[in-house]
């Protein structure tokens, strides 16, 4: 029990690394997109097809800022998967970076109250998992603290002291539907999560390594 308590005191998401075929090209894209300070990049030719099982989401202040980030991504080479539009929950758009990573830019506001600020309120790494409750418990056992939870549909963890990206869980099929992509995918997730504790792999194959 003492070991578990010790692990629980220090485990959190410290960093997010995207594995890409061309790090220099990806670096240029993410700099133009405006999120380069939140990520690390690593060269990889790991096999990956279809949906990689996750998305990175930007939360911003209003629709004008959503439009600004979508436009910056497209200008830098991204593909629009879902044009920015109003929804029940606010206003959002979905783009896919040239390296294959899917990004959702969203705001809870449906009307603009100001101009495009190009400011990010929050970045969330949303993992699409087969069983939210079981995976949530796996992470609780590793020491992460649940901040929000909606039964077996969604779970969000409190950010660590050093991390700049928040971790959350959503059902894989529901996530793919929300992003507008087929749910099927094989091979590598092409993402590596930095742990403040040890190296491990979660039930859905997402790999964590001890952050440097």
PASEBA-1860 file (N, C-alpha, C; in nm, 3 decimals):
! residues 212
1> XXXXXXXX> 0.082/-0.120/0.000/0.000/0.000/0.000/0.086/0.126/0.000 ~ 0.199/0.120/0.065/0.287/0.237/0.071/0.335/0.275/-0.068 ~ 0.363/0.172/-0.152/0.410/0.199/-0.288/0.302/0.269/-0.369 ~ 0.176/0.224/-0.357/0.068/0.286/-0.429/0.048/0.431/-0.388 ~ 0.057/0.457/-0.260/0.040/0.593/-0.210/0.149/0.684/-0.264 ~ 0.271/0.631/-0.272/0.381/0.711/-0.324/0.360/0.743/-0.472 ~ 0.316/0.641/-0.548/0.290/0.661/-0.690/0.179/0.764/-0.710 ~ 0.074/0.753/-0.629/-0.040/0.843/-0.642/0.000/0.988/-0.617
9> XXXXXXXX> 0.101/1.011/-0.539/0.140/1.146/-0.505/0.214/1.217/-0.618 ~ 0.270/1.139/-0.715/0.356/1.203/-0.814/0.314/1.183/-0.959 ~ 0.220/1.095/-0.988/0.187/1.065/-1.127/0.096/1.172/-1.188 ~ 0.137/1.226/-1.303/0.053/1.317/-1.379/0.108/1.328/-1.521 ~ 0.031/1.392/-1.609/0.073/1.411/-1.747/0.166/1.533/-1.754 ~ 0.291/1.508/-1.787/0.390/1.615/-1.789/0.412/1.673/-1.928 ~ 0.392/1.590/-2.032/0.420/1.636/-2.168/0.349/1.549/-2.270 ~ 0.339/1.602/-2.392/0.279/1.528/-2.504/0.376/1.536/-2.622
17> XXXXXXXX> 0.411/1.419/-2.675/0.501/1.412/-2.790/0.430/1.346/-2.907 ~ 0.427/1.414/-3.020/0.370/1.357/-3.141/0.481/1.290/-3.221 ~ 0.455/1.169/-3.267/0.550/1.098/-3.352/0.513/1.124/-3.497 ~ 0.605/1.185/-3.571/0.576/1.230/-3.707/0.684/1.181/-3.803 ~ 0.648/1.172/-3.931/0.744/1.126/-4.031/0.847/1.233/-4.063 ~ 0.806/1.360/-4.057/0.896/1.472/-4.093/0.889/1.577/-3.982 ~ 0.976/1.568/-3.881/0.972/1.661/-3.768/0.987/1.808/-3.808 ~ 1.071/1.837/-3.907/1.091/1.977/-3.946/0.965/2.035/-4.008
25> XXXXXXXX> 0.900/1.958/-4.096/0.775/2.004/-4.156/0.667/2.020/-4.049 ~ 0.661/1.925/-3.955/0.563/1.933/-3.848/0.590/2.054/-3.759 ~ 0.716/2.083/-3.735/0.753/2.198/-3.653/0.706/2.328/-3.719 ~ 0.722/2.338/-3.848/0.675/2.457/-3.919/0.523/2.469/-3.910 ~ 0.454/2.356/-3.927/0.307/2.360/-3.919/0.260/2.404/-3.781 ~ 0.314/2.343/-3.677/0.264/2.373/-3.542/0.303/2.513/-3.496 ~ 0.412/2.565/-3.548/0.448/2.704/-3.520/0.347/2.798/-3.584 ~ 0.312/2.773/-3.710/0.214/2.855/-3.780/0.075/2.842/-3.717
33> XXXXXXXX> 0.042/2.722/-3.673/-0.088/2.695/-3.609/-0.096/2.764/-3.473 ~ 0.018/2.777/-3.405/0.022/2.848/-3.278/0.020/2.760/-3.154 ~ 0.056/2.632/-3.169/0.053/2.540/-3.054/0.187/2.474/-3.027 ~ 0.293/2.522/-3.094/0.422/2.455/-3.086/0.480/2.450/-2.945 ~ 0.446/2.545/-2.859/0.502/2.546/-2.723/0.437/2.442/-2.632 ~ 0.328/2.382/-2.678/0.257/2.283/-2.597/0.300/2.140/-2.627 ~ 0.378/2.121/-2.734/0.408/1.987/-2.783/0.557/1.965/-2.802 ~ 0.593/1.837/-2.806/0.724/1.796/-2.855/0.701/1.708/-2.976
41> XXXXXXXX> 0.803/1.694/-3.060/0.793/1.613/-3.181/0.906/1.512/-3.184 ~ 0.877/1.395/-3.239/0.977/1.289/-3.249/0.960/1.218/-3.383 ~ 1.071/1.191/-3.450/1.065/1.122/-3.578/1.021/0.977/-3.557 ~ 0.930/0.932/-3.643/0.883/0.794/-3.637/0.822/0.753/-3.770 ~ 0.849/0.631/-3.809/0.788/0.573/-3.928/0.695/0.458/-3.888 ~ 0.651/0.458/-3.763/0.565/0.351/-3.713/0.438/0.339/-3.798 ~ 0.398/0.215/-3.826/0.280/0.189/-3.906/0.155/0.242/-3.835 ~ 0.072/0.315/-3.908/-0.052/0.367/-3.852/-0.150/0.393/-3.966
49> XXXXXXXX> -0.272/0.340/-3.952/-0.375/0.365/-4.053/-0.504/0.406/-3.985 ~ -0.584/0.487/-4.054/-0.715/0.524/-4.002/-0.708/0.610/-3.877 ~ -0.812/0.598/-3.795/-0.824/0.679/-3.673/-0.721/0.635/-3.570 ~ -0.642/0.729/-3.522/-0.538/0.697/-3.425/-0.589/0.691/-3.281 ~ -0.717/0.720/-3.262/-0.776/0.700/-3.130/-0.768/0.817/-3.035 ~ -0.729/0.934/-3.082/-0.723/1.050/-2.993/-0.742/1.178/-3.072 ~ -0.770/1.285/-3.000/-0.769/1.418/-3.059/-0.710/1.515/-2.958 ~ -0.655/1.623/-3.008/-0.611/1.734/-2.924/-0.709/1.848/-2.945
57> XXXXXXXX> -0.761/1.902/-2.837/-0.863/2.005/-2.847/-0.817/2.138/-2.790 ~ -0.844/2.244/-2.863/-0.819/2.379/-2.814/-0.950/2.439/-2.767 ~ -0.951/2.491/-2.646/-1.065/2.568/-2.598/-1.028/2.715/-2.603 ~ -1.111/2.795/-2.670/-1.082/2.937/-2.688/-1.202/3.021/-2.647 ~ -1.188/3.153/-2.658/-1.288/3.243/-2.599/-1.413/3.263/-2.682 ~ -1.402/3.257/-2.815/-1.520/3.286/-2.896/-1.507/3.237/-3.039 ~ -1.616/3.244/-3.117/-1.616/3.195/-3.254/-1.508/3.259/-3.343 ~ -1.480/3.387/-3.326/-1.379/3.452/-3.410/-1.242/3.388/-3.389
65> XXXXXXXX> -1.213/3.349/-3.267/-1.085/3.285/-3.238/-1.082/3.142/-3.292 ~ -1.195/3.072/-3.287/-1.205/2.941/-3.351/-1.172/2.955/-3.499 ~ -1.238/3.051/-3.565/-1.216/3.072/-3.707/-1.069/3.106/-3.736 ~ -1.007/3.184/-3.647/-0.869/3.223/-3.667/-0.774/3.105/-3.662 ~ -0.796/3.014/-3.566/-0.710/2.896/-3.556/-0.734/2.800/-3.672 ~ -0.860/2.784/-3.712/-0.890/2.697/-3.826/-0.824/2.751/-3.951 ~ -0.833/2.881/-3.974/-0.773/2.943/-4.092/-0.622/2.928/-4.090 ~ -0.560/2.948/-3.973/-0.414/2.933/-3.962/-0.371/2.791/-3.992
73> XXXXXXXX> -0.449/2.693/-3.944/-0.417/2.553/-3.970/-0.427/2.521/-4.118 ~ -0.535/2.566/-4.181/-0.555/2.539/-4.324/-0.446/2.606/-4.407 ~ -0.413/2.730/-4.373/-0.308/2.802/-4.446/-0.173/2.729/-4.436 ~ -0.154/2.658/-4.324/-0.028/2.586/-4.302/-0.030/2.445/-4.358 ~ -0.144/2.403/-4.415/-0.149/2.272/-4.479/-0.246/2.171/-4.422 ~ -0.326/2.210/-4.322/-0.422/2.118/-4.262/-0.542/2.095/-4.353 ~ -0.612/1.984/-4.329/-0.735/1.951/-4.400/-0.854/1.971/-4.306 ~ -0.959/2.032/-4.354/-1.079/2.051/-4.272/-1.160/1.922/-4.272
81> XXXXXXXX> -1.184/1.867/-4.153/-1.270/1.750/-4.140/-1.414/1.791/-4.110 ~ -1.429/1.898/-4.033/-1.560/1.956/-4.003/-1.547/2.108/-4.006 ~ -1.614/2.175/-4.098/-1.606/2.321/-4.099/-1.659/2.379/-3.966 ~ -1.604/2.490/-3.925/-1.648/2.554/-3.801/-1.796/2.592/-3.812 ~ -1.873/2.557/-3.710/-2.017/2.582/-3.713/-2.073/2.579/-3.571 ~ -2.191/2.634/-3.555/-2.259/2.630/-3.426/-2.309/2.489/-3.399 ~ -2.314/2.455/-3.269/-2.369/2.326/-3.228/-2.446/2.347/-3.099 ~ -2.497/2.238/-3.045/-2.570/2.245/-2.918/-2.483/2.301/-2.807
89> XXXXXXXX> -2.352/2.274/-2.814/-2.260/2.309/-2.706/-2.183/2.437/-2.730 ~ -2.196/2.497/-2.849/-2.121/2.618/-2.875/-2.086/2.632/-3.021 ~ -1.956/2.644/-3.050/-1.909/2.667/-3.186/-1.774/2.598/-3.200 ~ -1.757/2.517/-3.305/-1.632/2.441/-3.317/-1.605/2.401/-3.460 ~ -1.478/2.364/-3.486/-1.436/2.310/-3.614/-1.329/2.205/-3.590 ~ -1.311/2.115/-3.686/-1.214/2.005/-3.673/-1.123/2.005/-3.794 ~ -0.991/1.999/-3.768/-0.894/1.993/-3.877/-0.796/1.879/-3.852 ~ -0.734/1.833/-3.960/-0.631/1.729/-3.949/-0.499/1.784/-4.000
97> XXXXXXXX> -0.398/1.780/-3.914/-0.266/1.830/-3.949/-0.203/1.743/-4.057 ~ -0.105/1.794/-4.130/-0.038/1.713/-4.232/0.023/1.584/-4.179 ~ 0.059/1.581/-4.049/0.116/1.458/-3.992/0.008/1.357/-3.953 ~ -0.119/1.394/-3.965/-0.229/1.304/-3.935/-0.300/1.329/-3.804 ~ -0.244/1.412/-3.719/-0.307/1.442/-3.590/-0.433/1.524/-3.611 ~ -0.540/1.487/-3.540/-0.667/1.557/-3.552/-0.680/1.658/-3.437 ~ -0.721/1.779/-3.472/-0.738/1.888/-3.376/-0.882/1.940/-3.382 ~ -0.940/1.962/-3.265/-1.072/2.026/-3.257/-1.056/2.160/-3.187
105> XXXXXXXX> -1.106/2.265/-3.249/-1.099/2.398/-3.190/-1.242/2.438/-3.154 ~ -1.265/2.473/-3.026/-1.402/2.494/-2.980/-1.414/2.606/-2.878 ~ -1.534/2.659/-2.871/-1.571/2.755/-2.768/-1.713/2.726/-2.724 ~ -1.744/2.758/-2.599/-1.882/2.740/-2.552/-1.971/2.855/-2.596 ~ -1.910/2.964/-2.642/-1.985/3.081/-2.688/-2.038/3.057/-2.829 ~ -2.160/3.102/-2.855/-2.218/3.088/-2.989/-2.213/3.219/-3.067 ~ -2.190/3.329/-2.995/-2.182/3.460/-3.059/-2.052/3.527/-3.020 ~ -1.997/3.602/-3.113/-1.874/3.675/-3.084/-1.900/3.794/-2.993
113> XXXXXXXX> -1.813/3.809/-2.895/-1.818/3.927/-2.809/-1.690/4.009/-2.825 ~ -1.606/3.966/-2.919/-1.481/4.036/-2.943/-1.411/3.977/-3.063 ~ -1.296/4.034/-3.102/-1.221/3.988/-3.218/-1.143/3.860/-3.190 ~ -1.081/3.805/-3.292/-0.993/3.689/-3.280/-0.873/3.727/-3.194 ~ -0.855/3.656/-3.083/-0.743/3.687/-2.993/-0.622/3.599/-3.018 ~ -0.641/3.486/-3.089/-0.538/3.384/-3.109/-0.481/3.335/-2.976 ~ -0.561/3.346/-2.871/-0.520/3.298/-2.739/-0.589/3.165/-2.708 ~ -0.513/3.076/-2.645/-0.565/2.944/-2.607/-0.597/2.943/-2.458
121> XXXXXXXX> -0.721/2.909/-2.424/-0.758/2.899/-2.283/-0.712/2.765/-2.225 ~ -0.720/2.660/-2.306/-0.689/2.526/-2.257/-0.664/2.431/-2.374 ~ -0.573/2.337/-2.355/-0.554/2.228/-2.451/-0.583/2.096/-2.379 ~ -0.666/2.015/-2.440/-0.705/1.887/-2.381/-0.667/1.774/-2.477 ~ -0.599/1.673/-2.424/-0.573/1.550/-2.498/-0.685/1.454/-2.463 ~ -0.768/1.423/-2.562/-0.883/1.337/-2.541/-0.854/1.200/-2.601 ~ -0.841/1.100/-2.515/-0.814/0.963/-2.559/-0.945/0.890/-2.583 ~ -0.958/0.829/-2.701/-1.075/0.747/-2.729/-1.050/0.605/-2.679
129> XXXXXXXX> -1.129/0.561/-2.582/-1.105/0.432/-2.517/-1.228/0.343/-2.529 ~ -1.207/0.213/-2.515/-1.318/0.117/-2.527/-1.407/0.118/-2.403 ~ -1.349/0.134/-2.285/-1.427/0.129/-2.161/-1.381/0.242/-2.069 ~ -1.457/0.352/-2.067/-1.417/0.471/-1.992/-1.401/0.440/-1.843 ~ -1.495/0.367/-1.784/-1.487/0.339/-1.641/-1.362/0.260/-1.605 ~ -1.332/0.158/-1.683/-1.216/0.074/-1.654/-1.086/0.151/-1.673 ~ -1.078/0.229/-1.781/-0.956/0.306/-1.806/-0.940/0.417/-1.703 ~ -1.052/0.477/-1.664/-1.047/0.579/-1.559/-0.990/0.519/-1.430
137> XXXXXXXX> -1.035/0.399/-1.394/-0.985/0.335/-1.273/-0.837/0.301/-1.287 ~ -0.795/0.261/-1.406/-0.654/0.234/-1.431/-0.570/0.357/-1.399 ~ -0.616/0.472/-1.447/-0.540/0.596/-1.422/-0.549/0.642/-1.276 ~ -0.661/0.618/-1.213/-0.672/0.649/-1.070/-0.570/0.566/-0.993 ~ -0.559/0.438/-1.028/-0.462/0.350/-0.962/-0.318/0.394/-0.987 ~ -0.294/0.465/-1.098/-0.161/0.516/-1.127/-0.135/0.648/-1.054 ~ -0.241/0.704/-0.994/-0.223/0.825/-0.914/-0.283/0.952/-0.971 ~ -0.351/0.944/-1.088/-0.413/1.064/-1.141/-0.542/1.094/-1.065
145> XXXXXXXX> -0.577/1.221/-1.057/-0.695/1.265/-0.983/-0.806/1.304/-1.079 ~ -0.924/1.249/-1.061/-1.038/1.280/-1.146/-1.093/1.418/-1.111 ~ -1.109/1.502/-1.214/-1.165/1.636/-1.194/-1.314/1.639/-1.231 ~ -1.350/1.564/-1.338/-1.489/1.554/-1.382/-1.514/1.412/-1.430 ~ -1.636/1.362/-1.410/-1.668/1.229/-1.457/-1.817/1.218/-1.485 ~ -1.852/1.163/-1.601/-1.991/1.143/-1.638/-2.011/0.996/-1.672 ~ -2.023/0.916/-1.565/-2.048/0.773/-1.580/-1.945/0.705/-1.668 ~ -1.995/0.624/-1.763/-1.907/0.553/-1.853/-1.885/0.625/-1.985
153> XXXXXXXX> -1.916/0.758/-1.989/-1.907/0.833/-2.114/-1.784/0.923/-2.122 ~ -1.746/0.984/-2.011/-1.639/1.084/-2.015/-1.574/1.096/-1.878 ~ -1.444/1.119/-1.878/-1.371/1.144/-1.754/-1.258/1.242/-1.784 ~ -1.236/1.333/-1.692/-1.131/1.435/-1.708/-1.047/1.437/-1.582 ~ -0.915/1.447/-1.600/-0.824/1.443/-1.487/-0.767/1.581/-1.456 ~ -0.738/1.603/-1.330/-0.678/1.730/-1.289/-0.538/1.740/-1.347 ~ -0.499/1.856/-1.397/-0.365/1.871/-1.455/-0.258/1.867/-1.348 ~ -0.140/1.821/-1.387/-0.026/1.820/-1.296/0.036/1.958/-1.286
161> XXXXXXXX> 0.127/1.974/-1.196/0.191/2.104/-1.174/0.276/2.148/-1.292 ~ 0.333/2.052/-1.367/0.424/2.086/-1.476/0.363/2.072/-1.614 ~ 0.249/2.004/-1.626/0.191/1.979/-1.756/0.114/2.098/-1.810 ~ 0.114/2.111/-1.942/0.041/2.220/-2.008/-0.080/2.168/-2.084 ~ -0.099/2.037/-2.083/-0.211/1.974/-2.153/-0.291/1.890/-2.055 ~ -0.423/1.905/-2.058/-0.511/1.830/-1.969/-0.547/1.697/-2.034 ~ -0.561/1.592/-1.955/-0.595/1.459/-2.004/-0.742/1.427/-1.978 ~ -0.809/1.369/-2.079/-0.948/1.328/-2.064/-0.973/1.200/-2.144
169> XXXXXXXX> -1.080/1.130/-2.108/-1.118/1.004/-2.172/-1.259/1.016/-2.230 ~ -1.280/0.954/-2.346/-1.411/0.952/-2.411/-1.421/0.818/-2.482 ~ -1.540/0.769/-2.504/-1.555/0.643/-2.576/-1.504/0.660/-2.719 ~ -1.426/0.563/-2.764/-1.360/0.573/-2.895/-1.459/0.595/-3.008 ~ -1.566/0.518/-3.009/-1.665/0.530/-3.117/-1.731/0.668/-3.116 ~ -1.764/0.717/-2.998/-1.826/0.849/-2.987/-1.729/0.959/-3.029 ~ -1.601/0.943/-2.996/-1.502/1.042/-3.034/-1.486/1.049/-3.185 ~ -1.477/0.933/-3.249/-1.465/0.930/-3.395/-1.585/0.997/-3.461
177> XXXXXXXX> -1.704/0.970/-3.410/-1.825/1.031/-3.464/-1.822/1.182/-3.449 ~ -1.778/1.229/-3.332/-1.770/1.373/-3.306/-1.672/1.441/-3.401 ~ -1.564/1.370/-3.436/-1.462/1.428/-3.523/-1.496/1.414/-3.671 ~ -1.594/1.329/-3.702/-1.634/1.310/-3.841/-1.545/1.215/-3.917 ~ -1.488/1.114/-3.847/-1.400/1.017/-3.913/-1.448/0.875/-3.882 ~ -1.417/0.777/-3.969/-1.448/0.638/-3.938/-1.375/0.592/-3.813 ~ -1.435/0.504/-3.736/-1.377/0.462/-3.608/-1.259/0.367/-3.625 ~ -1.251/0.298/-3.739/-1.148/0.196/-3.757/-1.008/0.256/-3.768
185> XXXXXXXX> -0.912/0.186/-3.710/-0.773/0.227/-3.718/-0.684/0.116/-3.667 ~ -0.562/0.107/-3.721/-0.470/0.004/-3.678/-0.331/0.063/-3.661 ~ -0.246/-0.010/-3.589/-0.107/0.031/-3.574/-0.087/0.132/-3.462 ~ 0.019/0.208/-3.473/0.060/0.301/-3.368/-0.037/0.418/-3.353 ~ -0.054/0.462/-3.228/-0.131/0.584/-3.203/-0.053/0.707/-3.250 ~ 0.080/0.693/-3.262/0.170/0.802/-3.300/0.166/0.917/-3.198 ~ 0.153/0.883/-3.071/0.160/0.983/-2.965/0.223/0.918/-2.843 ~ 0.302/0.997/-2.769/0.369/0.949/-2.651/0.341/1.047/-2.537
193> XXXXXXXX> 0.297/0.994/-2.424/0.263/1.077/-2.310/0.376/1.075/-2.208 ~ 0.415/1.192/-2.162/0.522/1.201/-2.064/0.467/1.189/-1.922 ~ 0.523/1.097/-1.846/0.477/1.070/-1.709/0.574/1.129/-1.607 ~ 0.520/1.185/-1.499/0.606/1.232/-1.391/0.653/1.115/-1.305 ~ 0.602/0.995/-1.335/0.643/0.876/-1.261/0.719/0.782/-1.354 ~ 0.664/0.663/-1.377/0.736/0.561/-1.452/0.680/0.542/-1.592 ~ 0.735/0.442/-1.663/0.694/0.409/-1.799/0.588/0.298/-1.794 ~ 0.480/0.315/-1.872/0.375/0.213/-1.874/0.290/0.231/-1.999
201> XXXXXXXX> 0.201/0.136/-2.025/0.106/0.143/-2.135/-0.033/0.120/-2.081 ~ -0.130/0.202/-2.123/-0.265/0.190/-2.068/-0.343/0.080/-2.140 ~ -0.467/0.050/-2.097/-0.543/-0.062/-2.156/-0.573/-0.047/-2.305 ~ -0.567/0.075/-2.357/-0.596/0.097/-2.499/-0.471/0.116/-2.583 ~ -0.354/0.087/-2.523/-0.230/0.091/-2.597/-0.160/0.225/-2.603 ~ -0.208/0.326/-2.530/-0.140/0.454/-2.527/-0.017/0.444/-2.436 ~ 0.097/0.480/-2.492/0.225/0.461/-2.422/0.266/0.586/-2.344 ~ 0.311/0.563/-2.224/0.367/0.668/-2.138/0.513/0.637/-2.111
209> XXXX> 0.596/0.740/-2.105/0.734/0.720/-2.064/0.771/0.827/-1.963 ~ 0.867/0.795/-1.877/0.912/0.889/-1.777/0.964/1.014/-1.844 ~ 0.908/1.129/-1.810/0.950/1.255/-1.870/1.091/1.290/-1.827 ~ 1.167/1.347/-1.920/1.305/1.384/-1.890/1.310/1.498/-1.789
END
